[in-house]
Amino acid sequence: MRKYLCLLTLGWVAIALPDSTARADGDPEKGLKLFARCSACHTASEQNRVGPGLLGVVGRTAGTAGGYSYSAAMKSSGVTWDERALDAFLKSPSGVVKGTRMTISIPKDQDRADVVAYLKTLTVQ
C-alpha cells in the first residue's frame, strides 16, 4: 500500500509541475481578464484613448505608435517594449520612464506576467 501511495503522489507532482512552470511565464487568458483594468485608458487595438492603443506593442519602440500624443519623456526614452521592459514598466512606470503620464502600476509579479502574456497576443496581422 505504501508503494502505491508513493507512486500516486509522484505521479500527481509530475502532472502538476509542467502546469505551474507554464504559469511562471504568464497566462494570456488571465491577462485578458486583468486587462479590463487597463481598458479604462488603453485598447487592445490601434484606437487611442487616454493612453495609446496597444495592438502590436510588443517589439515596438516606446512613443512611436501613430496618432497618439506621447509625453516628451516617453518619446525620448529609447525603450523597446519587450517582455522585460513591459514587466518593469508595469511594476513602476516612472521608474522606467521618468516623466511618463502613466501612473497606474501592477504590483503583483504574476499579474504582470499574465498581462504581458496577453499583450504578446496583440499582434498586427
C-alpha positions as CSV (number, residue, x, y, z in Angstrom):
1,M,0.0,0.0,0.0
2,R,2.8,2.4,0.8
3,K,4.4,1.9,-2.6
4,Y,1.1,2.6,-4.3
5,L,0.7,5.9,-2.3
6,C,4.2,7.0,-3.2
7,L,3.7,6.3,-6.9
8,L,0.4,8.0,-6.8
9,T,1.9,11.1,-5.1
10,L,4.9,11.2,-7.5
11,G,2.5,10.9,-10.5
12,W,0.5,13.9,-9.2
13,V,3.6,16.0,-8.7
14,A,4.8,15.1,-12.2
15,I,1.5,16.3,-13.6
16,A,1.4,19.5,-11.5
17,L,4.9,20.7,-12.3
18,P,4.5,21.5,-16.0
19,D,1.3,23.5,-15.3
20,S,3.0,25.6,-12.6
21,T,6.0,26.1,-14.7
22,A,3.9,27.4,-17.6
23,R,2.2,29.9,-15.2
24,A,5.5,31.4,-14.3
25,D,5.6,32.7,-17.9
26,G,2.2,34.3,-17.7
27,D,-1.2,33.1,-18.7
28,P,-2.7,35.2,-21.6
29,E,-6.3,34.3,-20.6
30,K,-5.8,35.6,-17.1
31,G,-4.0,38.6,-18.6
32,L,-7.1,39.3,-20.7
33,K,-9.2,39.4,-17.6
34,L,-6.7,41.7,-15.8
35,F,-6.5,43.9,-18.9
36,A,-10.1,45.0,-18.1
37,R,-8.5,47.4,-15.6
38,C,-6.2,48.8,-18.2
39,S,-9.0,49.3,-20.7
40,A,-10.1,52.4,-18.9
41,C,-7.2,54.1,-20.7
42,H,-6.0,51.6,-23.3
43,T,-7.5,49.4,-26.1
44,A,-6.3,46.1,-27.5
45,S,-6.5,47.7,-30.9
46,E,-4.9,50.7,-32.6
47,Q,-7.5,53.0,-31.2
48,N,-6.1,55.5,-28.8
49,R,-7.9,56.6,-25.6
50,V,-6.3,58.4,-22.6
51,G,-3.3,56.1,-23.4
52,P,-2.2,54.7,-26.7
53,G,-3.8,51.6,-28.3
54,L,-1.7,48.5,-27.5
55,L,-2.1,46.4,-30.7
56,G,1.5,45.4,-31.7
57,V,3.0,47.0,-28.6
58,V,5.5,44.1,-28.0
59,G,8.6,44.8,-30.1
60,R,7.6,48.4,-30.7
61,T,9.8,51.4,-29.7
62,A,8.1,53.4,-26.9
63,G,6.4,56.6,-28.1
64,T,6.1,55.7,-31.7
65,A,2.5,54.5,-32.3
66,G,0.8,56.7,-34.8
67,G,-1.9,59.2,-33.8
68,Y,-1.1,59.4,-30.1
69,S,0.4,62.4,-28.4
70,Y,3.1,60.9,-26.2
71,S,4.9,62.8,-23.4
72,A,8.4,64.0,-24.3
73,A,9.7,61.6,-21.7
74,M,8.2,58.6,-23.5
75,K,9.2,59.8,-27.0
76,S,12.9,60.2,-25.9
77,S,13.0,57.1,-23.6
78,G,14.5,54.7,-26.2
79,V,12.7,51.8,-24.6
80,T,11.7,48.9,-26.8
81,W,8.7,47.1,-25.4
82,D,10.0,43.5,-24.9
83,E,8.8,41.3,-22.0
84,R,11.4,42.6,-19.6
85,A,10.7,46.3,-20.3
86,L,7.0,45.8,-20.1
87,D,7.3,44.0,-16.8
88,A,9.5,46.7,-15.3
89,F,7.2,49.5,-16.7
90,L,4.1,47.9,-15.4
91,K,5.7,47.5,-12.0
92,S,6.9,51.1,-11.8
93,P,6.1,53.3,-14.8
94,S,8.0,56.3,-13.6
95,G,10.9,54.1,-12.5
96,V,11.4,53.1,-16.2
97,V,10.4,56.3,-17.9
98,K,10.8,59.3,-15.6
99,G,8.1,61.8,-16.6
100,T,5.6,59.3,-18.1
101,R,2.0,60.2,-17.7
102,M,1.1,56.7,-16.8
103,T,0.6,56.5,-13.0
104,I,-1.1,53.1,-12.6
105,S,1.1,50.1,-11.8
106,I,0.6,46.3,-11.4
107,P,2.3,45.4,-8.1
108,K,1.9,41.5,-8.3
109,D,4.5,39.6,-10.3
110,Q,2.1,37.0,-11.6
111,D,-0.5,39.6,-12.6
112,R,2.2,41.5,-14.6
113,A,3.4,38.2,-16.2
114,D,-0.2,37.4,-17.2
115,V,-0.8,40.9,-18.7
116,V,2.5,40.8,-20.6
117,A,1.5,37.3,-21.9
118,Y,-1.8,38.8,-23.1
119,L,-0.1,41.8,-24.7
120,K,2.1,39.4,-26.7
121,T,-1.1,38.1,-28.3
122,L,-2.0,41.5,-29.7
123,T,-0.1,41.2,-32.9
124,V,-0.8,43.1,-36.2
125,Q,-2.0,40.7,-38.8
